[in-house]
C-alpha cells in the first residue's frame, strides 16, 4: 500500500478543525429535543441554490499546506466565483497530488518560497501545522501577499507576537486570522443581542467539544508519520484547547468584550495511550473580573453531546449550537416584547426562543421532530468570502492613495487605511488572532501543569 492509500484510510479518523467548524449532523439531537433547524437567511438556501455572486473581482489564491484543513479551504474556495486557485504547496507529495484534483489548473510547489515568488499569486492561505506558521507568514508579508493564517496563529507566545507585529508593520497588505465565527452572520446577530443586556448580568458560561477520534495518522515513512502527528507532541502542539477550543473561547470573549484574568486547567490521557504526550481529555476554568466563570471541556474519548456553548445570565440563558441559537428566559424576567412573536422550540421541559438573524414572526410552539434544513455556507465560507472582499478593497485603497499622493508618506497611507478599515467586513485581524492565541497557549500550559495561571496584561500587548 502506498503513502497516498494509507493517508486515504486515515480520513475516517482525521476530523479536527474541519469537523468542529463545519459541524456534524444535528438529526439525533433534534429528535431528542424536538427542535427545528434555525439558520441565517443565506444558509437556508439548500443544495440547489444558485451559486454565490462575486462581490469583488477575482483574487488569485495560493494555498500553503494541503492537509485535511488545507483541502477544506481549497474545496470552499472552489465554490466561490472570485477565488481562482493558481498555486498549491505542500512538502508531502501525496497531499499535493490529492489537492491538485480539486484545482487542476494550479501550479504545484514543494517549497513555499517558490509559491511566494510566483507573481500570479495575490493572496496566500497558510494551513500548515501551527508550529510552522511563523516563518511562512513573515515571508508572505515581505513578498507583498495578502495573508489568511489559520488559528491559532502560532504554538508559542513569541511566535504569535512576531506574526502579529509583522502584520502590523505591513499595512499595504490584508491580514486575517482564521477565527471563522467572527465572520458568521449568525454570530454577529448574537453579538448585538447579547450586548443589549437581554440576558441580564452574566452568571457563568460553559463550552464543550466531544468527538471520539484519535488524531493519529499513519504513513509508510516513520519520519513522515512523526511530522503528520505534530498535534500529539507537546513541543509542537497547543493541545485540544489550542487547536479546537480557541474558536469557542474567542467567541465568548468577543461576545462579552472581556478577557479572563486567570485560568485553571486539567488534562489527562484517558483513552488514546499510544505514545502521545498531549492529553486527549482536558478541562479548564476561566475567571473573569466580573466574578463570572467559563468552564471549557474537550475530549477525544467520547462523542456524546458533540459541541456547543451555554451562557447563563440573571434574566435568561443562551444556547449556541453550530449556526443556531436559543434563549431560555427566567420566569421572573421582564417581557421584552419581541419574544412573543419569536419562533419557539421545545427542549425537554423547557421552551427555547429562537435567536436567528432571519427569524419569522411565528408564535406557534414546535414540539415535534422536524427535518433538518440543508445549508450550504459554513463559517469557513463566510470567513473566506470576507477575506477575499477585504483583500481586494485593501489593495484598491493602497493603489488609489499611491496614484493620488505618491508613495513617500507611509504615515498618511496608514491613516487612510485605518479609515478604510471601518468599511471592511468584520473579521479577526492580527490583534484578535494574537490575543486569542496567547489565551489558549496559556490555557494549554495550565492544562499540562494542572495549575492556576493568572493572565498578565502584558502578555497580550504588542510591544
N, C-alpha and C positions, 0 to 999 in steps of 0.2 A: 504494500500500500504506500503510495507516495505522499509527500507533505500536504498537498492540496486535499487529497482524500481524507487524510487524518484530520485536517482542520475543518472540513465539512462536517465530520462527525461531531466535532466539538460545538457546533452551532446549537445543538439541543441544550447544552449546559451554559452557553455564554449568553446570559441575559443580565446585563448590568445596567449601565446608564440608559440604554435603549429601552429596556423593559420598564424602568421606572418612569421615564419621561413620556413614553407612548401610552403606558398603562395597559393592564390586562383586561380581559372581558369582565363586565360587571353583571353578567347574567345570573350567576348564583346569588350574588349579593342582593340583586333586585328581587329575586324570587323570595328570599328570606324576609326582606324588608317591605316588599310591596310598593317600592318606589317607582318613579318613572324617570327616564333619562331627560336631563335638562341641559341644553347646550346653547352657547352663544350663536347668534344668527348665522355666521359664516360656517360654523361647524355642523349645522343641521342640514347641509345641502345633500348629503348622501353620495353614494359611489357614482351615480350617473350625472352628477352635476357638471356644468360646463367648466372647462379649465380656467384657472385664475388668469386675470388680465394683468399684464405688466403695468406697474405704476411708474416705473422708470426705465430708461434704455438699458440694454444688457451690460452686465459687469462680468468680465471674463474671469473665471474662477479656477484656482488650483488647490487641490486637497493634499495635505501632507499628513500621512498616516491613514492607511486603508484597512485598518482592522474592522471589527464589528461596528463600532460607532462611526468610524470614518465612512464605511459603506452606507450607514444610515443617512449620513449627511449627503452623500452622493445621490442616493435614491430620492431624497427630499428635494434637492436642487434640481433633479431631473424632471420634477413636476412643475417647476417654476419656469415661466416663459422668458425671464430676463436673467437666467443664470447659466450660460453656456460653460461647461466644464472643459477647459483647454489643456489641463495638465494634472497628472496624478503622480504621487511619490510615496514609495514605501521601500524599506530596506529588505523586506521579505518578499521574494518573487511570487509566492503563491497568492498573497494578498493583493499584490499589484495586478496580477493576471485576472484574478476574480473581479476586481473593481473595474477593470477595463471593459468587461462585458456590459456594464451599465453606462460607460462613457467611451464608446469605441473610437470617437474622434480625438480623444485626449492624448497628448504626448505622455510617455511614461518615463519616469526618472527614479533611480535608486538613491540618488544624492539630492537632498532638499535644496542645496545651494545651486544646483543646476536648474531646478524649477524656479527659484527666486531670480535667476539670471535671465529667464525667459521673458522677453518684453511683451509677450501676448498676455501674460498673467497680470491682472489688475488687483485681485484680492485673493488671499490665502486663508484656508481653514485648517487650523492646527488641531489635529485629532490624534496625535501620538500619545504614548504613555505620559502621564502627568510629569514625571521627573525629567522628561526630555524637552519640555516646553520652552524653557528659558532661552537657550541659545537660538532656537529656531525663531522664536518671536522677535528677539532682538535683531537678528539678521534680516528678518522680513521687514521690520520697520525701517531699518537702514536702507533696504532696497526700494523703499517707497511704496510698499504694498499695503493695502487695507488688510487688517488682521482680525479674524474671528478666532479667538482662543477658547478651547473648551474649559469648563470648570471642573475642578479647581484649577486655577491658572498655574499652580506650582505645588511641589510637595514640601517645600521649606519656606519659612518666612523670608529669608534672604532672597531666594529666587523670585518669590511673589513680589517683593518690593522692587527688585530690579526690573521686572517686566512692567510693573505699573509706572515706574519712573521713566522707562524707555518710551512708553506710550505717551506719557505727559510731555516728554521732550520732543515728540514727533507730531506736532499738531496738524501737519499737512495731510495726514492720512487718518482714516477712521479705525478705531479700535473698539471691539466689542467682546465681552465675556459671555460664554455660553450658559448663563443663568436664564434658562428659557422661560421660566414663569414670569419674568419681568416684561416679556413681550406678549403674553397671553391676554387677550381682551377680557376674558372672564376674571382673571386676577386683577386687572385694572378696575373692573367693575366692583370687585370686593374691597379694594383699597378705599374707594370713595364711600362705600357703605360703612366700613369699619371706622373710618376717621370722623364720621358724623356722630360717633358715640352711641350708636343704636344698640350695642350690647352692654352698655354701661361701663363700669370700670373693669379692667382686665383682672381676672382672678387667677387663672392658670391656663397653660397650653400643653398639648402633647402632640407628638407626631411619630409615625412609625413606618418602617419598611420591612415586610416579611416576604421572603422569597427563597424557597429551598433550592439551592443551586451551589455548586462547588466553587465556581470562579476559576477552577483549574483547567488548563488546556494542555494538550499533548502534541508532541511533534517527534518525528524520527530523529531529529538532531537535539542532543542534550543542551547544547548552547542556545539554540533557538527556543527550546522549551523554557529555559530559565528567563530569557528575555520576554517571552509571552506571558509568564506568570509573575510579572513585576508587582501585581496587586497583592500577592501573597507574601511579600518581603517587606518588613518594616523600614528597610533602608530606602526603598523607592515608593512605597505606598502610603497615602494618608488614611488608609483604612476605610471601613464601611462608612464611618461618619463623614469622611472627606469625599470619597468618590460618589456616594449616594446622598448622604444626609445634607450636604451643602445646599441642595435645592430647596428642601423644606425649611431649613434653618434660615436661609436667606429670605425666604418668603415671610417668615414670622417677623424678622427684624424690619423688613420693608413695611409690612402692614402696621407695625407698632411704632415705627420711626424711633427705634431704640436698639441699643446693643447690650448684651448681657454684661454683668460685672464680674461674674465668676462661673466656673463650670466644674462639676464633679463627674468623673467617669468610671465606668466598669467595663471590663471586656474579658472574654474567655473563648477558648477554642473548645466548643462543646461537641460538635459533630464531625467536622472535617479534619481529623487528626492524621494528616498526610504529609507532615513535614513543614507545613507553613508556620510562620510565627506571627501572622496577623489574625486577630480574633474573628471568629465567624458569628459572634453574638456580642452586641455592645449596648450599653445604656449610658445616657448622660443627662444630667440635670443642670439646666442653665438658670442662673439667678439674675433678676433684673432689679434696678434701683427702686421700682415701684413696690417691690415685695412679691410680684408675680414670678412664677417659675415656668419653664418649658421642659418637659420630660421627653427625651428622644430615645427611641427603641428600634434597633435594627438587628435582623438575624438572617443568616443563610441556612438555618437549620429547620425552619418551619415556614409554611406559606399561608397559614390561616390569617384571614382578615386583611391581607395584602398591605396597601399603603394608603394613608390618609392623614389629615390633620384635624385637630379639635381645638377650638378656642372657647374658653369659658369666661363669661362676664357676669356682672351682677344683675343684668336685665335679660340676657339671652346667651345661648351657646351657638357656636357656628361650626358646622362640619364641612370640610372641603375634601372631595374625592375626585381626583383627576380634574375634569373640566366642569364639575357640578358642585353646587354648594346649597346648604340648607341652614335656616335659622330655627332654633328651638327656644321659644320665649318662656320666661318665668311667669307664673300665674299672677304675680303682683306687678308685672311690668306694665308701664303705661302704654296705651294704644297709640301706635304711630300713624295709623290711618291707611297707608298703602297696603299693609299686610292683609287687610280684609279682602282685598281683591286678588292677592297673590295666589299662585298655584301652591297646593299643599299636598304632601305625600305622607303616607303612614309608615312609621318606623317602629315596629313592635307596638308599644303602647303610647308612643309619642307621635306628635304631628310636626313635621318639618315644613317650614315655609320656604319655598324655593327662592333662592337668590341667584338670578341669572340675568345676563345683560339684555336678552330679548324676551323676558318672561311676559306672557299674555295675561290679561285680567280674567283668570279662571278661578272661580270661588269654590268649585267642587273639590272634594277630598278624594284623592286617588288611593284606593285601598286594595287594588288587585294588581298582580304582576303584569307589567307591560313589556312589550318587545323593545329592546334597546335600539335607539336611533343610531344609524351609522353616521360617523363624522369623518371628514376627510383631512382636516387640518389639526395637527398636533402642536404643542408648544414649540417644538423644534421648527416646524414650518413657519410659524409666526415670527420666531426669532431670526430665521434666515431671511425671510422677506424684509424684516426691519433692517437687517444688516446691509442688504443689497440697496435698499432705498436710501438709507443714510449714507452709504459709501458714495453713491452717485451724487447725491446732493452736496456732500462734503467736498468731493473733488471739483464739482462745478463751482462751488463757492470760492475755492482756492484759485481756480483758473480766472474767474471773474475779477477777483481782487487784484491778482497779478497784472491782468491786462489793463485795469483801470489805474493802478497806483504803482506798479512795478514790484520788484522782489527785494527791495532794500529796507523794508520796515517790518521786520518779523513781529514786533510788539503790536503794531496796528493790525496785522493779519490775525494774530491771536485774539485780539479784542473783537474783531469782526466775526471770527469763527465761533466765539463764545455766544455772540448774539444769534448766530445761525443755529447753534445747538439747541436753542429754545424751541425751534421749529421742527426738530428731528423727532422721529418716532421714539418713544421712551423705551430704553433698553438698559442693560447693565454694562456700564463702561469700565474703564480700568480701576476707578476708585471703588466701585461696588464689588468688582471682581477681587480686588486686593483685600478689602475688609472681610468679605465672606471667606476667602481662602485662609486668612490669618485665623479667623474664628474656628474653622474646622481643624486646622493644624493643631491649635492649642487644645481643642476638644479631644482630638485623637491622642495627644500627649497625656491628657487626663485619663483617657480610657486605658492606655497602655501601662500607666503607672498606678492606676486605681487611686487617684488623688484628687483633691480640690485645687484648682488653679484660679487665682484672681487675675482677671484680664486687665492689663495695664493699658491706659490710653495711648501711650507712646508706641505700643506695638502696632497700632492701627494708623499711625501717622506716616505720611510720605515726606521724609526729610529731604 
